[in-house]
Amino acid sequence: MAAEAKNWRATVLTLFPEMFPGPLGVSLAGKALASGLWALEARDIRASATDRHRSVDDTPAGGGPGMVLRADVLADAIDAADAAADRPEERPRLLMSPRGRPLTQSRVVELAAGPGPLIVCGRFEGIDQRVIDGRRLEEVSIGDYVLSGGEIAAMALIDACIRLLPGVMGKLTSGEDESFSQGLLEYPQYTRPQAFEGVPIPEILTSGDHAKVAAWRQAEAEALTRARRPDLWAARASQKRPKNTTEG
């Protein structure tokens, strides 16, 4: 059962809390935030630093370039967030990381149905592995590339979840028809004008025959997925393949 939207809350641990809400404060996400359909808390990791310079990082053990977020500082920041009186119960703890499992629509659905995650945004060369292990952080990636930090990745994850919360989108079916929701890329979309630069809207879409429109859209989604995402197509095919029930 999906969680009530008002119970969904994202807590973000970051060195740059001023980056939030950023794009999450406009459009559908911003309207939902302003109306209380979800909540956002951006906590400064530096608040858990103990020296007068508010140091949060140090050189990598074993040598190498860059700096690494300290285990003690980040662990204290996570513990402080978990100790807050209004924190959600049993929420997932995520670390945005290029080495994490790729974020999928199915995982987004799971996260949207829960109380909302605590998200750690890394910086520099990464964070001390002992925090990942000791605080049971689930590493999540939004793609095979490297960003300057986890904040933009966290915003992408949060936005994907928010739009699934009850009351955020005008029509629930608009989310159900989009890319990845059925294991397929979305079919092409058209609107007025009827002809644009000599190219008309496909005739079937203006036929009024809803069954034919649905069949066309399904075929187009399948064709696009086969051509552009053979990995998704192969996964879909394996899920639909009947199991061999022969014994012996």
BALO-363909 format. One record per residue (C-alpha): residue number from 0; chain; x, z, y. Coordinates in pm, whole numbers. Layout:
BEGIN
ATOM num chaine      u      w      v
ATOM NUM      A      X      Z      Y
...
//
This chain:
BEGIN
ATOM num chaine      u      w      v
ATOM   0      A      0      0      0
ATOM   1      A    139    -93    342
ATOM   2      A    230    188    576
ATOM   3      A     27    242    888
ATOM   4      A    193     60   1175
ATOM   5      A    203    372   1391
ATOM   6      A    422    543   1130
ATOM   7      A    687    270   1131
ATOM   8      A    998    371   1320
ATOM   9      A   1345    219   1340
ATOM  10      A   1641    444   1420
ATOM  11      A   1956    256   1516
ATOM  12      A   2302    413   1526
ATOM  13      A   2523    212   1759
ATOM  14      A   2811    236   2006
ATOM  15      A   2598     36   2251
ATOM  16      A   2249    190   2268
ATOM  17      A   2191      7   2596
ATOM  18      A   2155   -315   2394
ATOM  19      A   1815   -192   2276
ATOM  20      A   1533   -281   2282
ATOM  21      A   1675   -611   2416
ATOM  22      A   1468   -898   2273
ATOM  23      A   1261   -645   2078
ATOM  24      A   1109   -544   2410
ATOM  25      A    937   -879   2475
ATOM  26      A    680  -1106   2309
ATOM  27      A    495   -973   2001
ATOM  28      A    750   -702   1926
ATOM  29      A    753   -579   2285
ATOM  30      A    376   -569   2313
ATOM  31      A    353   -380   1985
ATOM  32      A    623   -136   2101
ATOM  33      A    446    -73   2431
ATOM  34      A    115    -13   2254
ATOM  35      A    265    230   2004
ATOM  36      A    232     16   1692
ATOM  37      A    597     93   1613
ATOM  38      A    875    305   1758
ATOM  39      A   1245    249   1829
ATOM  40      A   1519    507   1865
ATOM  41      A   1871    395   1962
ATOM  42      A   2125    674   1911
ATOM  43      A   2479    668   2047
ATOM  44      A   2741    723   1776
ATOM  45      A   2980    853   2044
ATOM  46      A   2756   1155   2092
ATOM  47      A   2900   1286   1764
ATOM  48      A   3263   1253   1874
ATOM  49      A   3438   1589   1917
ATOM  50      A   3745   1516   2132
ATOM  51      A   3752   1483   2507
ATOM  52      A   3807   1107   2484
ATOM  53      A   3497   1066   2261
ATOM  54      A   3706    880   2004
ATOM  55      A   3513    712   1726
ATOM  56      A   3774    494   1557
ATOM  57      A   4129    497   1424
ATOM  58      A   4383    262   1267
ATOM  59      A   4319    135    911
ATOM  60      A   4479    334    630
ATOM  61      A   4746    114    472
ATOM  62      A   4801    -79    794
ATOM  63      A   4650   -396    927
ATOM  64      A   4487   -520   1248
ATOM  65      A   4199   -366   1437
ATOM  66      A   4035    -29   1414
ATOM  67      A   3793    141   1173
ATOM  68      A   3501    371   1256
ATOM  69      A   3592    725   1153
ATOM  70      A   3416    883    858
ATOM  71      A   3363   1223   1017
ATOM  72      A   3213   1094   1342
ATOM  73      A   2977    846   1180
ATOM  74      A   2870   1090    908
ATOM  75      A   2785   1348   1175
ATOM  76      A   2582   1084   1364
ATOM  77      A   2384   1000   1049
ATOM  78      A   2328   1367    969
ATOM  79      A   2211   1438   1324
ATOM  80      A   1960   1152   1303
ATOM  81      A   1836   1280    968
ATOM  82      A   1803   1633   1105
ATOM  83      A   1566   1524   1384
ATOM  84      A   1233   1700   1350
ATOM  85      A   1030   1379   1382
ATOM  86      A   1233   1165   1144
ATOM  87      A   1043    972    873
ATOM  88      A   1068   1106    520
ATOM  89      A   1272    921    257
ATOM  90      A   1363    632    481
ATOM  91      A   1619    373    373
ATOM  92      A   1964    390    526
ATOM  93      A   2099     44    602
ATOM  94      A   2438    -81    716
ATOM  95      A   2445   -426    871
ATOM  96      A   2747   -589    706
ATOM  97      A   2855   -946    620
ATOM  98      A   2949   -824    271
ATOM  99      A   2603   -683    203
ATOM 100      A   2322   -834      1
ATOM 101      A   2152  -1120    186
ATOM 102      A   1832  -1014    360
ATOM 103      A   1530  -1183    201
ATOM 104      A   1165  -1202    295
ATOM 105      A   1078   -991     -9
ATOM 106      A   1312   -715    111
ATOM 107      A   1162   -741    460
ATOM 108      A    815   -691    310
ATOM 109      A    939   -378    132
ATOM 110      A   1096   -239    449
ATOM 111      A    785   -314    656
ATOM 112      A    572   -126    404
ATOM 113      A    785    189    436
ATOM 114      A    834    441    715
ATOM 115      A   1105    236    888
ATOM 116      A   1482    238    833
ATOM 117      A   1783    411    977
ATOM 118      A   2025    128   1061
ATOM 119      A   2398    172   1117
ATOM 120      A   2563    -93   1334
ATOM 121      A   2930   -135   1256
ATOM 122      A   3200   -244   1499
ATOM 123      A   3572   -321   1492
ATOM 124      A   3706   -389   1139
ATOM 125      A   3425   -193    974
ATOM 126      A   3350    167    880
ATOM 127      A   3520    412    648
ATOM 128      A   3407    345    289
ATOM 129      A   3357    716    229
ATOM 130      A   3062    716    467
ATOM 131      A   2904    420    290
ATOM 132      A   2936    601    -42
ATOM 133      A   2866    956     74
ATOM 134      A   2560    871    282
ATOM 135      A   2434    607     37
ATOM 136      A   2417    323    286
ATOM 137      A   2261     -1    165
ATOM 138      A   2471   -288    299
ATOM 139      A   2260   -578    429
ATOM 140      A   2375   -920    550
ATOM 141      A   2182  -1172    759
ATOM 142      A   2419  -1458    677
ATOM 143      A   2764  -1571    575
ATOM 144      A   2928  -1533    912
ATOM 145      A   3081  -1254   1121
ATOM 146      A   2931  -1109   1439
ATOM 147      A   3102   -881   1692
ATOM 148      A   2889   -592   1568
ATOM 149      A   2577   -505   1376
ATOM 150      A   2341   -480   1672
ATOM 151      A   2219   -840   1675
ATOM 152      A   2179   -831   1297
ATOM 153      A   1979   -508   1327
ATOM 154      A   1751   -669   1584
ATOM 155      A   1687   -962   1351
ATOM 156      A   1597   -728   1065
ATOM 157      A   1371   -513   1281
ATOM 158      A   1193   -816   1428
ATOM 159      A   1128   -956   1080
ATOM 160      A    968   -625    980
ATOM 161      A    765   -566   1295
ATOM 162      A    572   -890   1271
ATOM 163      A    439   -780    931
ATOM 164      A    299   -450   1058
ATOM 165      A    -82   -423   1083
ATOM 166      A   -208   -522   1426
ATOM 167      A    108   -697   1544
ATOM 168      A     25  -1058   1455
ATOM 169      A   -309  -1207   1550
ATOM 170      A   -374  -1365   1210
ATOM 171      A   -216  -1229    893
ATOM 172      A   -234  -1570    726
ATOM 173      A      4  -1714    987
ATOM 174      A    275  -1494    841
ATOM 175      A    181  -1571    483
ATOM 176      A    224  -1947    536
ATOM 177      A    571  -1934    691
ATOM 178      A    909  -2010    538
ATOM 179      A   1018  -1791    243
ATOM 180      A    682  -1610    211
ATOM 181      A    597  -1818    -97
ATOM 182      A    955  -1894   -196
ATOM 183      A    939  -2224     -7
ATOM 184      A   1040  -2353    333
ATOM 185      A    749  -2412    569
ATOM 186      A    582  -2753    584
ATOM 187      A    609  -2963    906
ATOM 188      A    377  -2871   1192
ATOM 189      A    206  -3102   1444
ATOM 190      A    -21  -3067   1747
ATOM 191      A   -141  -3277   2041
ATOM 192      A    -77  -3537   2169
ATOM 193      A   -206  -3753   1885
ATOM 194      A     87  -3994   1935
ATOM 195      A    428  -3897   2071
ATOM 196      A    688  -4165   2148
ATOM 197      A    504  -4401   1920
ATOM 198      A    486  -4157   1627
ATOM 199      A    134  -4040   1532
ATOM 200      A     30  -3717   1365
ATOM 201      A      4  -3781    987
ATOM 202      A   -347  -3914    931
ATOM 203      A   -426  -3667    656
ATOM 204      A   -395  -3374    898
ATOM 205      A   -678  -3509   1112
ATOM 206      A   -897  -3614    817
ATOM 207      A  -1097  -3292    807
ATOM 208      A  -1043  -3271    431
ATOM 209      A   -905  -2919    389
ATOM 210      A   -817  -2963     22
ATOM 211      A   -612  -3274     95
ATOM 212      A   -442  -3101    389
ATOM 213      A   -349  -2806    169
ATOM 214      A   -212  -3036   -100
ATOM 215      A     -9  -3233    157
ATOM 216      A    138  -2916    302
ATOM 217      A    230  -2786    -42
ATOM 218      A    400  -3114   -133
ATOM 219      A    590  -3125    196
ATOM 220      A    705  -2763    157
ATOM 221      A    828  -2836   -194
ATOM 222      A   1008  -3153    -87
ATOM 223      A   1181  -2978    204
ATOM 224      A   1286  -2688    -16
ATOM 225      A   1428  -2918   -285
ATOM 226      A   1625  -3116    -24
ATOM 227      A   1749  -2838    204
ATOM 228      A   1759  -2525    -12
ATOM 229      A   1827  -2615   -375
ATOM 230      A   1908  -2247   -436
ATOM 231      A   1553  -2146   -340
ATOM 232      A   1408  -2430   -545
ATOM 233      A   1609  -2331   -851
ATOM 234      A   1502  -1967   -815
ATOM 235      A   1137  -2070   -782
ATOM 236      A   1164  -2295  -1086
ATOM 237      A   1317  -2017  -1297
ATOM 238      A   1038  -1778  -1199
ATOM 239      A    769  -2029  -1298
ATOM 240      A    939  -2127  -1627
ATOM 241      A    744  -1981  -1924
ATOM 242      A    929  -1724  -2132
ATOM 243      A   1026  -1808  -2486
ATOM 244      A    815  -1583  -2710
ATOM 245      A    953  -1717  -3039
ATOM 246      A   1086  -1436  -3256
ATOM 247      A   1393  -1456  -3477
//
